[in-house]
Amino acid sequence: METRVAVIGIIVERPDSAEQVNAVLHEYADRIIGRMGIPYREKGISIISVAADAPQDEISALSGKLGRIPGVSVKAAYAKGY
């Protein structure tokens, strides 16, 4: 199956949602190339970027699961031609 390279931007506005975010990311660990998390203490949020290489439907499923967690916003951007 053809895969796509994507970056998924995640903003966690509720600290109590972080455990759920990590659990979902763990489900897709074999598709994740890398991730970076930045706590923005002044605003009380966390910013996470995830690089993934997976079929587009799996990236959409991951984004959808994350977006359904309360206090979490998600956007995915896909590389062209990869």
mmCIF file of the N, C-alpha and C atoms, coordinates in Angstrom:
data_MODEL
# 
_entry.id   MODEL 
# 
loop_
_atom_site.group_PDB 
_atom_site.id 
_atom_site.type_symbol 
_atom_site.label_atom_id 
_atom_site.label_alt_id 
_atom_site.label_comp_id 
_atom_site.label_asym_id 
_atom_site.label_entity_id 
_atom_site.label_seq_id 
_atom_site.pdbx_PDB_ins_code 
_atom_site.Cartn_x 
_atom_site.Cartn_y 
_atom_site.Cartn_z 
_atom_site.occupancy 
_atom_site.B_iso_or_equiv 
_atom_site.pdbx_formal_charge 
_atom_site.auth_seq_id 
_atom_site.auth_comp_id 
_atom_site.auth_asym_id 
_atom_site.auth_atom_id 
_atom_site.pdbx_PDB_model_num 
ATOM 1   N N  . MET A 1 1  ? 0.843   -1.179 0.000  1.00 0.00 ? 1  MET A N  1 
ATOM 2   C CA . MET A 1 1  ? 0.000   0.000  0.000  1.00 0.00 ? 1  MET A CA 1 
ATOM 3   C C  . MET A 1 1  ? 0.890   1.245  0.000  1.00 0.00 ? 1  MET A C  1 
ATOM 4   N N  . GLU A 1 2  ? 0.505   2.241  -0.784 1.00 0.00 ? 2  GLU A N  1 
ATOM 5   C CA . GLU A 1 2  ? 1.266   3.476  -0.896 1.00 0.00 ? 2  GLU A CA 1 
ATOM 6   C C  . GLU A 1 2  ? 1.164   4.290  0.387  1.00 0.00 ? 2  GLU A C  1 
ATOM 7   N N  . THR A 1 3  ? 2.298   4.844  0.788  1.00 0.00 ? 3  THR A N  1 
ATOM 8   C CA . THR A 1 3  ? 2.303   5.676  1.998  1.00 0.00 ? 3  THR A CA 1 
ATOM 9   C C  . THR A 1 3  ? 2.549   7.129  1.630  1.00 0.00 ? 3  THR A C  1 
ATOM 10  N N  . ARG A 1 4  ? 2.216   7.989  2.556  1.00 0.00 ? 4  ARG A N  1 
ATOM 11  C CA . ARG A 1 4  ? 2.428   9.433  2.400  1.00 0.00 ? 4  ARG A CA 1 
ATOM 12  C C  . ARG A 1 4  ? 3.250   9.911  3.594  1.00 0.00 ? 4  ARG A C  1 
ATOM 13  N N  . VAL A 1 5  ? 4.041   10.928 3.362  1.00 0.00 ? 5  VAL A N  1 
ATOM 14  C CA . VAL A 1 5  ? 4.777   11.569 4.444  1.00 0.00 ? 5  VAL A CA 1 
ATOM 15  C C  . VAL A 1 5  ? 3.961   12.791 4.872  1.00 0.00 ? 5  VAL A C  1 
ATOM 16  N N  . ALA A 1 6  ? 3.785   12.929 6.172  1.00 0.00 ? 6  ALA A N  1 
ATOM 17  C CA . ALA A 1 6  ? 2.977   14.039 6.690  1.00 0.00 ? 6  ALA A CA 1 
ATOM 18  C C  . ALA A 1 6  ? 3.548   14.530 8.005  1.00 0.00 ? 6  ALA A C  1 
ATOM 19  N N  . VAL A 1 7  ? 3.229   15.771 8.312  1.00 0.00 ? 7  VAL A N  1 
ATOM 20  C CA . VAL A 1 7  ? 3.493   16.316 9.637  1.00 0.00 ? 7  VAL A CA 1 
ATOM 21  C C  . VAL A 1 7  ? 2.130   16.631 10.256 1.00 0.00 ? 7  VAL A C  1 
ATOM 22  N N  . ILE A 1 8  ? 1.974   16.219 11.488 1.00 0.00 ? 8  ILE A N  1 
ATOM 23  C CA . ILE A 1 8  ? 0.719   16.432 12.210 1.00 0.00 ? 8  ILE A CA 1 
ATOM 24  C C  . ILE A 1 8  ? 1.012   17.407 13.344 1.00 0.00 ? 8  ILE A C  1 
ATOM 25  N N  . GLY A 1 9  ? 0.322   18.537 13.323 1.00 0.00 ? 9  GLY A N  1 
ATOM 26  C CA . GLY A 1 9  ? 0.468   19.540 14.378 1.00 0.00 ? 9  GLY A CA 1 
ATOM 27  C C  . GLY A 1 9  ? -0.630  19.344 15.414 1.00 0.00 ? 9  GLY A C  1 
ATOM 28  N N  . ILE A 1 10 ? -0.228  19.268 16.668 1.00 0.00 ? 10 ILE A N  1 
ATOM 29  C CA . ILE A 1 10 ? -1.169  18.998 17.759 1.00 0.00 ? 10 ILE A CA 1 
ATOM 30  C C  . ILE A 1 10 ? -0.999  20.078 18.828 1.00 0.00 ? 10 ILE A C  1 
ATOM 31  N N  . ILE A 1 11 ? -2.099  20.677 19.244 1.00 0.00 ? 11 ILE A N  1 
ATOM 32  C CA . ILE A 1 11 ? -2.079  21.616 20.363 1.00 0.00 ? 11 ILE A CA 1 
ATOM 33  C C  . ILE A 1 11 ? -2.952  21.037 21.463 1.00 0.00 ? 11 ILE A C  1 
ATOM 34  N N  . VAL A 1 12 ? -2.348  20.867 22.636 1.00 0.00 ? 12 VAL A N  1 
ATOM 35  C CA . VAL A 1 12 ? -3.051  20.311 23.796 1.00 0.00 ? 12 VAL A CA 1 
ATOM 36  C C  . VAL A 1 12 ? -3.305  21.461 24.763 1.00 0.00 ? 12 VAL A C  1 
ATOM 37  N N  . GLU A 1 13 ? -4.583  21.811 24.911 1.00 0.00 ? 13 GLU A N  1 
ATOM 38  C CA . GLU A 1 13 ? -4.962  22.937 25.769 1.00 0.00 ? 13 GLU A CA 1 
ATOM 39  C C  . GLU A 1 13 ? -5.379  22.495 27.169 1.00 0.00 ? 13 GLU A C  1 
ATOM 40  N N  . ARG A 1 14 ? -5.569  21.204 27.351 1.00 0.00 ? 14 ARG A N  1 
ATOM 41  C CA . ARG A 1 14 ? -5.943  20.669 28.668 1.00 0.00 ? 14 ARG A CA 1 
ATOM 42  C C  . ARG A 1 14 ? -4.896  19.649 29.090 1.00 0.00 ? 14 ARG A C  1 
ATOM 43  N N  . PRO A 1 15 ? -4.136  19.951 30.136 1.00 0.00 ? 15 PRO A N  1 
ATOM 44  C CA . PRO A 1 15 ? -3.083  19.030 30.579 1.00 0.00 ? 15 PRO A CA 1 
ATOM 45  C C  . PRO A 1 15 ? -3.593  17.624 30.893 1.00 0.00 ? 15 PRO A C  1 
ATOM 46  N N  . ASP A 1 16 ? -4.842  17.512 31.327 1.00 0.00 ? 16 ASP A N  1 
ATOM 47  C CA . ASP A 1 16 ? -5.378  16.194 31.650 1.00 0.00 ? 16 ASP A CA 1 
ATOM 48  C C  . ASP A 1 16 ? -5.641  15.347 30.405 1.00 0.00 ? 16 ASP A C  1 
ATOM 49  N N  . SER A 1 17 ? -5.526  15.935 29.213 1.00 0.00 ? 17 SER A N  1 
ATOM 50  C CA . SER A 1 17 ? -5.708  15.185 27.967 1.00 0.00 ? 17 SER A CA 1 
ATOM 51  C C  . SER A 1 17 ? -4.398  14.593 27.443 1.00 0.00 ? 17 SER A C  1 
ATOM 52  N N  . ALA A 1 18 ? -3.276  14.973 28.033 1.00 0.00 ? 18 ALA A N  1 
ATOM 53  C CA . ALA A 1 18 ? -1.966  14.540 27.540 1.00 0.00 ? 18 ALA A CA 1 
ATOM 54  C C  . ALA A 1 18 ? -1.811  13.022 27.556 1.00 0.00 ? 18 ALA A C  1 
ATOM 55  N N  . GLU A 1 19 ? -2.329  12.371 28.572 1.00 0.00 ? 19 GLU A N  1 
ATOM 56  C CA . GLU A 1 19 ? -2.217  10.910 28.664 1.00 0.00 ? 19 GLU A CA 1 
ATOM 57  C C  . GLU A 1 19 ? -2.955  10.237 27.510 1.00 0.00 ? 19 GLU A C  1 
ATOM 58  N N  . GLN A 1 20 ? -4.130  10.737 27.161 1.00 0.00 ? 20 GLN A N  1 
ATOM 59  C CA . GLN A 1 20 ? -4.887  10.184 26.036 1.00 0.00 ? 20 GLN A CA 1 
ATOM 60  C C  . GLN A 1 20 ? -4.154  10.418 24.718 1.00 0.00 ? 20 GLN A C  1 
ATOM 61  N N  . VAL A 1 21 ? -3.554  11.590 24.563 1.00 0.00 ? 21 VAL A N  1 
ATOM 62  C CA . VAL A 1 21 ? -2.794  11.893 23.345 1.00 0.00 ? 21 VAL A CA 1 
ATOM 63  C C  . VAL A 1 21 ? -1.644  10.903 23.206 1.00 0.00 ? 21 VAL A C  1 
ATOM 64  N N  . ASN A 1 22 ? -0.907  10.692 24.280 1.00 0.00 ? 22 ASN A N  1 
ATOM 65  C CA . ASN A 1 22 ? 0.212   9.753  24.232 1.00 0.00 ? 22 ASN A CA 1 
ATOM 66  C C  . ASN A 1 22 ? -0.245  8.333  23.936 1.00 0.00 ? 22 ASN A C  1 
ATOM 67  N N  . ALA A 1 23 ? -1.390  7.937  24.463 1.00 0.00 ? 23 ALA A N  1 
ATOM 68  C CA . ALA A 1 23 ? -1.912  6.594  24.204 1.00 0.00 ? 23 ALA A CA 1 
ATOM 69  C C  . ALA A 1 23 ? -2.239  6.412  22.719 1.00 0.00 ? 23 ALA A C  1 
ATOM 70  N N  . VAL A 1 24 ? -2.853  7.414  22.106 1.00 0.00 ? 24 VAL A N  1 
ATOM 71  C CA . VAL A 1 24 ? -3.187  7.335  20.684 1.00 0.00 ? 24 VAL A CA 1 
ATOM 72  C C  . VAL A 1 24 ? -1.906  7.303  19.850 1.00 0.00 ? 24 VAL A C  1 
ATOM 73  N N  . LEU A 1 25 ? -0.936  8.162  20.181 1.00 0.00 ? 25 LEU A N  1 
ATOM 74  C CA . LEU A 1 25 ? 0.324   8.168  19.438 1.00 0.00 ? 25 LEU A CA 1 
ATOM 75  C C  . LEU A 1 25 ? 1.032   6.828  19.563 1.00 0.00 ? 25 LEU A C  1 
ATOM 76  N N  . HIS A 1 26 ? 0.936   6.202  20.713 1.00 0.00 ? 26 HIS A N  1 
ATOM 77  C CA . HIS A 1 26 ? 1.546   4.881  20.914 1.00 0.00 ? 26 HIS A CA 1 
ATOM 78  C C  . HIS A 1 26 ? 0.931   3.827  19.987 1.00 0.00 ? 26 HIS A C  1 
ATOM 79  N N  . GLU A 1 27 ? -0.374  3.936  19.732 1.00 0.00 ? 27 GLU A N  1 
ATOM 80  C CA . GLU A 1 27 ? -1.049  3.003  18.817 1.00 0.00 ? 27 GLU A CA 1 
ATOM 81  C C  . GLU A 1 27 ? -0.435  3.044  17.420 1.00 0.00 ? 27 GLU A C  1 
ATOM 82  N N  . TYR A 1 28 ? 0.062   4.207  17.019 1.00 0.00 ? 28 TYR A N  1 
ATOM 83  C CA . TYR A 1 28 ? 0.609   4.411  15.680 1.00 0.00 ? 28 TYR A CA 1 
ATOM 84  C C  . TYR A 1 28 ? 2.128   4.520  15.679 1.00 0.00 ? 28 TYR A C  1 
ATOM 85  N N  . ALA A 1 29 ? 2.774   4.029  16.711 1.00 0.00 ? 29 ALA A N  1 
ATOM 86  C CA . ALA A 1 29 ? 4.219   4.189  16.879 1.00 0.00 ? 29 ALA A CA 1 
ATOM 87  C C  . ALA A 1 29 ? 5.017   3.658  15.690 1.00 0.00 ? 29 ALA A C  1 
ATOM 88  N N  . ASP A 1 30 ? 4.539   2.584  15.063 1.00 0.00 ? 30 ASP A N  1 
ATOM 89  C CA . ASP A 1 30 ? 5.272   2.012  13.934 1.00 0.00 ? 30 ASP A CA 1 
ATOM 90  C C  . ASP A 1 30 ? 5.197   2.887  12.687 1.00 0.00 ? 30 ASP A C  1 
ATOM 91  N N  . ARG A 1 31 ? 4.314   3.859  12.653 1.00 0.00 ? 31 ARG A N  1 
ATOM 92  C CA . ARG A 1 31 ? 4.158   4.770  11.512 1.00 0.00 ? 31 ARG A CA 1 
ATOM 93  C C  . ARG A 1 31 ? 4.775   6.145  11.758 1.00 0.00 ? 31 ARG A C  1 
ATOM 94  N N  . ILE A 1 32 ? 5.220   6.378  13.002 1.00 0.00 ? 32 ILE A N  1 
ATOM 95  C CA . ILE A 1 32 ? 5.757   7.687  13.370 1.00 0.00 ? 32 ILE A CA 1 
ATOM 96  C C  . ILE A 1 32 ? 7.266   7.705  13.141 1.00 0.00 ? 32 ILE A C  1 
ATOM 97  N N  . ILE A 1 33 ? 7.719   8.691  12.372 1.00 0.00 ? 33 ILE A N  1 
ATOM 98  C CA . ILE A 1 33 ? 9.143   8.873  12.101 1.00 0.00 ? 33 ILE A CA 1 
ATOM 99  C C  . ILE A 1 33 ? 9.805   9.548  13.303 1.00 0.00 ? 33 ILE A C  1 
ATOM 100 N N  . GLY A 1 34 ? 9.138   10.548 13.855 1.00 0.00 ? 34 GLY A N  1 
ATOM 101 C CA . GLY A 1 34 ? 9.656   11.268 15.014 1.00 0.00 ? 34 GLY A CA 1 
ATOM 102 C C  . GLY A 1 34 ? 8.627   12.240 15.538 1.00 0.00 ? 34 GLY A C  1 
ATOM 103 N N  . ARG A 1 35 ? 8.878   12.728 16.742 1.00 0.00 ? 35 ARG A N  1 
ATOM 104 C CA . ARG A 1 35 ? 7.962   13.700 17.332 1.00 0.00 ? 35 ARG A CA 1 
ATOM 105 C C  . ARG A 1 35 ? 8.734   14.668 18.203 1.00 0.00 ? 35 ARG A C  1 
ATOM 106 N N  . MET A 1 36 ? 8.174   15.863 18.353 1.00 0.00 ? 36 MET A N  1 
ATOM 107 C CA . MET A 1 36 ? 8.776   16.885 19.192 1.00 0.00 ? 36 MET A CA 1 
ATOM 108 C C  . MET A 1 36 ? 7.657   17.552 19.977 1.00 0.00 ? 36 MET A C  1 
ATOM 109 N N  . GLY A 1 37 ? 7.852   17.669 21.259 1.00 0.00 ? 37 GLY A N  1 
ATOM 110 C CA . GLY A 1 37 ? 6.871   18.319 22.109 1.00 0.00 ? 37 GLY A CA 1 
ATOM 111 C C  . GLY A 1 37 ? 7.472   19.534 22.791 1.00 0.00 ? 37 GLY A C  1 
ATOM 112 N N  . ILE A 1 38 ? 6.704   20.611 22.815 1.00 0.00 ? 38 ILE A N  1 
ATOM 113 C CA . ILE A 1 38 ? 7.163   21.851 23.435 1.00 0.00 ? 38 ILE A CA 1 
ATOM 114 C C  . ILE A 1 38 ? 6.097   22.322 24.423 1.00 0.00 ? 38 ILE A C  1 
ATOM 115 N N  . PRO A 1 39 ? 6.419   22.323 25.710 1.00 0.00 ? 39 PRO A N  1 
ATOM 116 C CA . PRO A 1 39 ? 5.472   22.898 26.671 1.00 0.00 ? 39 PRO A CA 1 
ATOM 117 C C  . PRO A 1 39 ? 5.572   24.424 26.638 1.00 0.00 ? 39 PRO A C  1 
ATOM 118 N N  . TYR A 1 40 ? 4.453   25.070 26.452 1.00 0.00 ? 40 TYR A N  1 
ATOM 119 C CA . TYR A 1 40 ? 4.410   26.542 26.443 1.00 0.00 ? 40 TYR A CA 1 
ATOM 120 C C  . TYR A 1 40 ? 3.762   26.947 27.764 1.00 0.00 ? 40 TYR A C  1 
ATOM 121 N N  . ARG A 1 41 ? 4.572   27.003 28.798 1.00 0.00 ? 41 ARG A N  1 
ATOM 122 C CA . ARG A 1 41 ? 4.081   27.193 30.159 1.00 0.00 ? 41 ARG A CA 1 
ATOM 123 C C  . ARG A 1 41 ? 3.338   28.516 30.354 1.00 0.00 ? 41 ARG A C  1 
ATOM 124 N N  . GLU A 1 42 ? 3.803   29.571 29.679 1.00 0.00 ? 42 GLU A N  1 
ATOM 125 C CA . GLU A 1 42 ? 3.160   30.872 29.832 1.00 0.00 ? 42 GLU A CA 1 
ATOM 126 C C  . GLU A 1 42 ? 1.699   30.846 29.400 1.00 0.00 ? 42 GLU A C  1 
ATOM 127 N N  . LYS A 1 43 ? 1.385   30.003 28.424 1.00 0.00 ? 43 LYS A N  1 
ATOM 128 C CA . LYS A 1 43 ? 0.010   29.893 27.929 1.00 0.00 ? 43 LYS A CA 1 
ATOM 129 C C  . LYS A 1 43 ? -0.711  28.671 28.484 1.00 0.00 ? 43 LYS A C  1 
ATOM 130 N N  . GLY A 1 44 ? 0.022   27.778 29.147 1.00 0.00 ? 44 GLY A N  1 
ATOM 131 C CA . GLY A 1 44 ? -0.593  26.584 29.723 1.00 0.00 ? 44 GLY A CA 1 
ATOM 132 C C  . GLY A 1 44 ? -0.990  25.548 28.683 1.00 0.00 ? 44 GLY A C  1 
ATOM 133 N N  . ILE A 1 45 ? -0.261  25.520 27.547 1.00 0.00 ? 45 ILE A N  1 
ATOM 134 C CA . ILE A 1 45 ? -0.564  24.550 26.503 1.00 0.00 ? 45 ILE A CA 1 
ATOM 135 C C  . ILE A 1 45 ? 0.707   23.778 26.140 1.00 0.00 ? 45 ILE A C  1 
ATOM 136 N N  . SER A 1 46 ? 0.532   22.712 25.382 1.00 0.00 ? 46 SER A N  1 
ATOM 137 C CA . SER A 1 46 ? 1.649   21.968 24.820 1.00 0.00 ? 46 SER A CA 1 
ATOM 138 C C  . SER A 1 46 ? 1.468   21.900 23.313 1.00 0.00 ? 46 SER A C  1 
ATOM 139 N N  . ILE A 1 47 ? 2.584   22.019 22.602 1.00 0.00 ? 47 ILE A N  1 
ATOM 140 C CA . ILE A 1 47 ? 2.586   21.966 21.149 1.00 0.00 ? 47 ILE A CA 1 
ATOM 141 C C  . ILE A 1 47 ? 3.404   20.746 20.748 1.00 0.00 ? 47 ILE A C  1 
ATOM 142 N N  . ILE A 1 48 ? 2.803   19.877 19.954 1.00 0.00 ? 48 ILE A N  1 
ATOM 143 C CA . ILE A 1 48 ? 3.473   18.641 19.539 1.00 0.00 ? 48 ILE A CA 1 
ATOM 144 C C  . ILE A 1 48 ? 3.454   18.571 18.022 1.00 0.00 ? 48 ILE A C  1 
ATOM 145 N N  . SER A 1 49 ? 4.603   18.237 17.451 1.00 0.00 ? 49 SER A N  1 
ATOM 146 C CA . SER A 1 49 ? 4.637   17.966 16.013 1.00 0.00 ? 49 SER A CA 1 
ATOM 147 C C  . SER A 1 49 ? 5.072   16.518 15.830 1.00 0.00 ? 49 SER A C  1 
ATOM 148 N N  . VAL A 1 50 ? 4.379   15.838 14.929 1.00 0.00 ? 50 VAL A N  1 
ATOM 149 C CA . VAL A 1 50 ? 4.639   14.429 14.665 1.00 0.00 ? 50 VAL A CA 1 
ATOM 150 C C  . VAL A 1 50 ? 4.875   14.257 13.173 1.00 0.00 ? 50 VAL A C  1 
ATOM 151 N N  . ALA A 1 51 ? 5.996   13.652 12.817 1.00 0.00 ? 51 ALA A N  1 
ATOM 152 C CA . ALA A 1 51 ? 6.271   13.306 11.424 1.00 0.00 ? 51 ALA A CA 1 
ATOM 153 C C  . ALA A 1 51 ? 5.896   11.834 11.245 1.00 0.00 ? 51 ALA A C  1 
ATOM 154 N N  . ALA A 1 52 ? 5.121   11.542 10.200 1.00 0.00 ? 52 ALA A N  1 
ATOM 155 C CA . ALA A 1 52 ? 4.645   10.175 9.984  1.00 0.00 ? 52 ALA A CA 1 
ATOM 156 C C  . ALA A 1 52 ? 4.803   9.766  8.527  1.00 0.00 ? 52 ALA A C  1 
ATOM 157 N N  . ASP A 1 53 ? 4.940   8.473  8.312  1.00 0.00 ? 53 ASP A N  1 
ATOM 158 C CA . ASP A 1 53 ? 4.974   7.883  6.972  1.00 0.00 ? 53 ASP A CA 1 
ATOM 159 C C  . ASP A 1 53 ? 3.999   6.717  7.015  1.00 0.00 ? 53 ASP A C  1 
ATOM 160 N N  . ALA A 1 54 ? 2.825   6.909  6.425  1.00 0.00 ? 54 ALA A N  1 
ATOM 161 C CA . ALA A 1 54 ? 1.751   5.924  6.528  1.00 0.00 ? 54 ALA A CA 1 
ATOM 162 C C  . ALA A 1 54 ? 0.763   6.124  5.381  1.00 0.00 ? 54 ALA A C  1 
ATOM 163 N N  . PRO A 1 55 ? -0.095  5.137  5.143  1.00 0.00 ? 55 PRO A N  1 
ATOM 164 C CA . PRO A 1 55 ? -1.168  5.364  4.176  1.00 0.00 ? 55 PRO A CA 1 
ATOM 165 C C  . PRO A 1 55 ? -2.020  6.556  4.626  1.00 0.00 ? 55 PRO A C  1 
ATOM 166 N N  . GLN A 1 56 ? -2.538  7.288  3.664  1.00 0.00 ? 56 GLN A N  1 
ATOM 167 C CA . GLN A 1 56 ? -3.300  8.492  3.987  1.00 0.00 ? 56 GLN A CA 1 
ATOM 168 C C  . GLN A 1 56 ? -4.472  8.199  4.919  1.00 0.00 ? 56 GLN A C  1 
ATOM 169 N N  . ASP A 1 57 ? -5.128  7.053  4.765  1.00 0.00 ? 57 ASP A N  1 
ATOM 170 C CA . ASP A 1 57 ? -6.264  6.753  5.637  1.00 0.00 ? 57 ASP A CA 1 
ATOM 171 C C  . ASP A 1 57 ? -5.824  6.550  7.089  1.00 0.00 ? 57 ASP A C  1 
ATOM 172 N N  . GLU A 1 58 ? -4.610  6.041  7.308  1.00 0.00 ? 58 GLU A N  1 
ATOM 173 C CA . GLU A 1 58 ? -4.118  5.873  8.673  1.00 0.00 ? 58 GLU A CA 1 
ATOM 174 C C  . GLU A 1 58 ? -3.761  7.224  9.296  1.00 0.00 ? 58 GLU A C  1 
ATOM 175 N N  . ILE A 1 59 ? -3.185  8.115  8.494  1.00 0.00 ? 59 ILE A N  1 
ATOM 176 C CA . ILE A 1 59 ? -2.877  9.456  9.003  1.00 0.00 ? 59 ILE A CA 1 
ATOM 177 C C  . ILE A 1 59 ? -4.174  10.182 9.343  1.00 0.00 ? 59 ILE A C  1 
ATOM 178 N N  . SER A 1 60 ? -5.183  10.033 8.499  1.00 0.00 ? 60 SER A N  1 
ATOM 179 C CA . SER A 1 60 ? -6.489  10.645 8.771  1.00 0.00 ? 60 SER A CA 1 
ATOM 180 C C  . SER A 1 60 ? -7.119  10.051 10.028 1.00 0.00 ? 60 SER A C  1 
ATOM 181 N N  . ALA A 1 61 ? -6.991  8.730  10.203 1.00 0.00 ? 61 ALA A N  1 
ATOM 182 C CA . ALA A 1 61 ? -7.544  8.082  11.393 1.00 0.00 ? 61 ALA A CA 1 
ATOM 183 C C  . ALA A 1 61 ? -6.833  8.574  12.650 1.00 0.00 ? 61 ALA A C  1 
ATOM 184 N N  . LEU A 1 62 ? -5.508  8.683  12.590 1.00 0.00 ? 62 LEU A N  1 
ATOM 185 C CA . LEU A 1 62 ? -4.741  9.188  13.722 1.00 0.00 ? 62 LEU A CA 1 
ATOM 186 C C  . LEU A 1 62 ? -5.166  10.613 14.053 1.00 0.00 ? 62 LEU A C  1 
ATOM 187 N N  . SER A 1 63 ? -5.235  11.460 13.049 1.00 0.00 ? 63 SER A N  1 
ATOM 188 C CA . SER A 1 63 ? -5.653  12.854 13.266 1.00 0.00 ? 63 SER A CA 1 
ATOM 189 C C  . SER A 1 63 ? -7.064  12.924 13.845 1.00 0.00 ? 63 SER A C  1 
ATOM 190 N N  . GLY A 1 64 ? -7.953  12.089 13.325 1.00 0.00 ? 64 GLY A N  1 
ATOM 191 C CA . GLY A 1 64 ? -9.332  12.071 13.813 1.00 0.00 ? 64 GLY A CA 1 
ATOM 192 C C  . GLY A 1 64 ? -9.436  11.641 15.260 1.00 0.00 ? 64 GLY A C  1 
ATOM 193 N N  . LYS A 1 65 ? -8.692  10.590 15.628 1.00 0.00 ? 65 LYS A N  1 
ATOM 194 C CA . LYS A 1 65 ? -8.711  10.126 17.031 1.00 0.00 ? 65 LYS A CA 1 
ATOM 195 C C  . LYS A 1 65 ? -8.180  11.208 17.960 1.00 0.00 ? 65 LYS A C  1 
ATOM 196 N N  . LEU A 1 66 ? -7.097  11.854 17.541 1.00 0.00 ? 66 LEU A N  1 
ATOM 197 C CA . LEU A 1 66 ? -6.540  12.923 18.378 1.00 0.00 ? 66 LEU A CA 1 
ATOM 198 C C  . LEU A 1 66 ? -7.505  14.094 18.487 1.00 0.00 ? 66 LEU A C  1 
ATOM 199 N N  . GLY A 1 67 ? -8.136  14.462 17.393 1.00 0.00 ? 67 GLY A N  1 
ATOM 200 C CA . GLY A 1 67 ? -9.052  15.594 17.380 1.00 0.00 ? 67 GLY A CA 1 
ATOM 201 C C  . GLY A 1 67 ? -10.308 15.394 18.213 1.00 0.00 ? 67 GLY A C  1 
ATOM 202 N N  . ARG A 1 68 ? -10.655 14.145 18.498 1.00 0.00 ? 68 ARG A N  1 
ATOM 203 C CA . ARG A 1 68 ? -11.831 13.861 19.330 1.00 0.00 ? 68 ARG A CA 1 
ATOM 204 C C  . ARG A 1 68 ? -11.527 13.918 20.826 1.00 0.00 ? 68 ARG A C  1 
ATOM 205 N N  . ILE A 1 69 ? -10.261 14.067 21.185 1.00 0.00 ? 69 ILE A N  1 
ATOM 206 C CA . ILE A 1 69 ? -9.897  14.189 22.597 1.00 0.00 ? 69 ILE A CA 1 
ATOM 207 C C  . ILE A 1 69 ? -10.216 15.618 23.042 1.00 0.00 ? 69 ILE A C  1 
ATOM 208 N N  . PRO A 1 70 ? -10.918 15.769 24.164 1.00 0.00 ? 70 PRO A N  1 
ATOM 209 C CA . PRO A 1 70 ? -11.266 17.121 24.634 1.00 0.00 ? 70 PRO A CA 1 
ATOM 210 C C  . PRO A 1 70 ? -10.024 17.986 24.849 1.00 0.00 ? 70 PRO A C  1 
ATOM 211 N N  . GLY A 1 71 ? -10.083 19.221 24.351 1.00 0.00 ? 71 GLY A N  1 
ATOM 212 C CA . GLY A 1 71 ? -8.988  20.154 24.539 1.00 0.00 ? 71 GLY A CA 1 
ATOM 213 C C  . GLY A 1 71 ? -7.816  19.964 23.600 1.00 0.00 ? 71 GLY A C  1 
ATOM 214 N N  . VAL A 1 72 ? -8.013  19.189 22.528 1.00 0.00 ? 72 VAL A N  1 
ATOM 215 C CA . VAL A 1 72 ? -6.929  18.917 21.579 1.00 0.00 ? 72 VAL A CA 1 
ATOM 216 C C  . VAL A 1 72 ? -7.346  19.398 20.186 1.00 0.00 ? 72 VAL A C  1 
ATOM 217 N N  . SER A 1 73 ? -6.448  20.151 19.530 1.00 0.00 ? 73 SER A N  1 
ATOM 218 C CA . SER A 1 73 ? -6.653  20.601 18.153 1.00 0.00 ? 73 SER A CA 1 
ATOM 219 C C  . SER A 1 73 ? -5.576  19.958 17.284 1.00 0.00 ? 73 SER A C  1 
ATOM 220 N N  . VAL A 1 74 ? -5.960  19.540 16.070 1.00 0.00 ? 74 VAL A N  1 
ATOM 221 C CA . VAL A 1 74 ? -5.041  18.794 15.201 1.00 0.00 ? 74 VAL A CA 1 
ATOM 222 C C  . VAL A 1 74 ? -5.189  19.257 13.751 1.00 0.00 ? 74 VAL A C  1 
ATOM 223 N N  . LYS A 1 75 ? -4.061  19.334 13.055 1.00 0.00 ? 75 LYS A N  1 
ATOM 224 C CA . LYS A 1 75 ? -4.037  19.580 11.606 1.00 0.00 ? 75 LYS A CA 1 
ATOM 225 C C  . LYS A 1 75 ? -2.927  18.731 11.009 1.00 0.00 ? 75 LYS A C  1 
ATOM 226 N N  . ALA A 1 76 ? -3.157  18.199 9.819  1.00 0.00 ? 76 ALA A N  1 
ATOM 227 C CA . ALA A 1 76 ? -2.137  17.417 9.123  1.00 0.00 ? 76 ALA A CA 1 
ATOM 228 C C  . ALA A 1 76 ? -1.800  18.104 7.800  1.00 0.00 ? 76 ALA A C  1 
ATOM 229 N N  . ALA A 1 77 ? -0.526  18.089 7.466  1.00 0.00 ? 77 ALA A N  1 
ATOM 230 C CA . ALA A 1 77 ? -0.052  18.615 6.194  1.00 0.00 ? 77 ALA A CA 1 
ATOM 231 C C  . ALA A 1 77 ? 0.755   17.502 5.511  1.00 0.00 ? 77 ALA A C  1 
ATOM 232 N N  . TYR A 1 78 ? 0.476   17.268 4.237  1.00 0.00 ? 78 TYR A N  1 
ATOM 233 C CA . TYR A 1 78 ? 1.098   16.174 3.505  1.00 0.00 ? 78 TYR A CA 1 
ATOM 234 C C  . TYR A 1 78 ? 2.173   16.684 2.545  1.00 0.00 ? 78 TYR A C  1 
ATOM 235 N N  . ALA A 1 79 ? 3.257   15.918 2.439  1.00 0.00 ? 79 ALA A N  1 
ATOM 236 C CA . ALA A 1 79 ? 4.296   16.212 1.447  1.00 0.00 ? 79 ALA A CA 1 
ATOM 237 C C  . ALA A 1 79 ? 3.744   15.847 0.062  1.00 0.00 ? 79 ALA A C  1 
ATOM 238 N N  . LYS A 1 80 ? 4.163   16.591 -0.924 1.00 0.00 ? 80 LYS A N  1 
ATOM 239 C CA . LYS A 1 80 ? 3.732   16.304 -2.292 1.00 0.00 ? 80 LYS A CA 1 
ATOM 240 C C  . LYS A 1 80 ? 4.648   15.230 -2.887 1.00 0.00 ? 80 LYS A C  1 
ATOM 241 N N  . GLY A 1 81 ? 4.067   14.180 -3.396 1.00 0.00 ? 81 GLY A N  1 
ATOM 242 C CA . GLY A 1 81 ? 4.826   13.183 -4.128 1.00 0.00 ? 81 GLY A CA 1 
ATOM 243 C C  . GLY A 1 81 ? 5.630   12.190 -3.321 1.00 0.00 ? 81 GLY A C  1 
ATOM 244 N N  . TYR A 1 82 ? 5.433   12.112 -2.006 1.00 0.00 ? 82 TYR A N  1 
ATOM 245 C CA . TYR A 1 82 ? 6.193   11.141 -1.216 1.00 0.00 ? 82 TYR A CA 1 
ATOM 246 C C  . TYR A 1 82 ? 5.259   10.192 -0.519 1.00 0.00 ? 82 TYR A C  1 
# 
